[in-house]
Amino acid sequence: MKHNEIPYKIYLEENEMPKSWYNVRADMKNKPAPLLNPATHEPVTEEELCNVFCKELVEQELNDRDAYIAIPQEIQDFYKMYRPAPLVRAYCLEKKLGTPAKIYYKFEGNNTSGSHKLNSAIAQAYYAKKQGLKGVTTETGAGQWGTALSMACSYFDLDCKVFMVKVSYEQKPFRREVMRTYGASVTPSPSDTTEVGRAILEKFPGTTGSLGCAISEAVEAAVSNDGYRYVLGSVLNQVLLHQTIIGLETKAALDKYHIKPDIIIGCAGGGSNLGGLISPFMGEKLRGEADYRFIAVEPASCPSFTRGRFAYDFCDTGAVCPLAKMYTLGSQFIPSANHAGGLRYHGMSPILSQLYADGLIEARAEEQTSVFKAAEQFARVEGILPAPESSHAIKAAIDEAMRCKETGEEKTIVFGLTGTGYFDMVAYEKFHNGEMKDYIPTEEDLQAGFEAMPKFE
Ligand SMILES: *Cc1c(COP(=O)(O)O)cnc(C)c1O
């Protein structure tokens, strides 16, 4: 098909929308390692997980067999409100770069949460409602996940308790108010509403909190309140499964115009958007039907793939959650202030970790000033102000397109544009004022995190 026959934006018709999520674990020869009970170091049982998580989500978490899992009609109906997400040909960016490469991006910022996180939030809220629960608890750092979950809970009339890292609660009042608009209760963490919160406040008075601490509070609130369960916005297998709606739509849109991508790029925090985007393509690669290059882009300040260890580690600072085998910097690793709040997690999806260990994914780390430079370059020609997290993928896409300019190759590059950056203008301001600093942890910084990892293998 000739250039100008491909629409600027490829949308799917309603009847072309995916009806099932794709579970890449079914096609993986080396399955991701099981979660372990933090006390016994034995694989966690379904029953243990059900005390903390919703029942059907636990089944999805443990399901390594079924390649396709049907999307319940109620979730499909909700998806119709803001999906299909457009697959956009970045003609203007290509022109500006003068590259022979063809660049496409899948835009997930078309909903109030401003990110892909709603794809899993609505699924998790649905299963909680179906189980007859009163509500769910969670933590949020930068606020995208808390916002998405608040939206999903209000739709299904569920109570939503969000523990928001105190520093964000104070610095991002607008995010907080969006969540309250959707009826969520938002508590700055650490708080005096949980035992673990009170203990932390006593030990560190005046602390501005951390994601790890907020997770511990949210888990306590779930297990100590009747009719509540805890939900998480990334890392887990179930979240990656729900996010495959991104990759399935992308693949259907590309197939519709007989486009075969060469390189697929995504930013990686806990790995849910990247995993969701690449899963259907990875399935083809695993089955030997096609070949693609997959590139994960992480911040240089929190480089789990490129400098982390592949080992069992705690998922939270309080060590109450199961242990996961993943690329990790250690649960005690505190990344320096990096504005891409959604990429500050110490670990990585166990599915992506296994695929990376098997050499099926490439990874690179980018410094934030170069990421914001790419963000600005993109915003000026493509009409979308990207989230700092998403801009890591933009940076890599531009770099690959520039490589094509040198070699003259007409590669097709697809990247995930996970969201918009309107709540991140303080970061953009720092960048514009030349006040943004790059921070790369030293070997010693990383060593401290590695030493605090559990040792029992
Ligand atoms: C949360 C977030 C991410 C990173 O999360 P993953 O689980 O790695 O996908 C990326 N982009 C945006 C906009 C986010 O909100």
The ligand as an SDF file (V2000), in Angstrom:
LIG
                    3D

 15 15  0  0  0  0  0  0  0  0999 V2000
    1.8580    4.3950   35.0360 C   0  0  0  0  0  0  0  0  0  0  0  0
    2.2860    4.9220   33.7380 C   0  0  0  0  0  0  0  0  0  0  0  0
    3.3220    4.3130   32.9950 C   0  0  0  0  0  0  0  0  0  0  0  0
    4.1450    3.1620   33.4760 C   0  0  0  0  0  0  0  0  0  0  0  0
    3.4850    2.0420   33.9040 O   0  0  0  0  0  0  0  0  0  0  0  0
    3.6630    0.6170   33.2010 P   0  0  0  0  0  0  0  0  0  0  0  0
    2.9980   -0.3320   34.1220 O   0  0  0  0  0  0  0  0  0  0  0  0
    5.1340    0.3660   33.0510 O   0  0  0  0  0  0  0  0  0  0  0  0
    2.9870    0.7130   31.9030 O   0  0  0  0  0  0  0  0  0  0  0  0
    3.6130    4.8280   31.7400 C   0  0  0  0  0  0  0  0  0  0  0  0
    2.9600    5.8860   31.2460 N   0  0  0  0  0  0  0  0  0  0  0  0
    1.9710    6.4990   31.9290 C   0  0  0  0  0  0  0  0  0  0  0  0
    1.2920    7.6830   31.3150 C   0  0  0  0  0  0  0  0  0  0  0  0
    1.5970    6.0360   33.1950 C   0  0  0  0  0  0  0  0  0  0  0  0
    0.6100    6.6340   33.8560 O   0  0  0  0  0  0  0  0  0  0  0  0
  1  2  1  0
  2  3  1  0
  2 14  2  0
  3  4  1  0
  3 10  2  0
  4  5  1  0
  5  6  1  0
  6  7  2  0
  6  8  1  0
  6  9  1  0
 10 11  1  0
 11 12  2  0
 12 13  1  0
 12 14  1  0
 14 15  1  0
M  END
$$$$
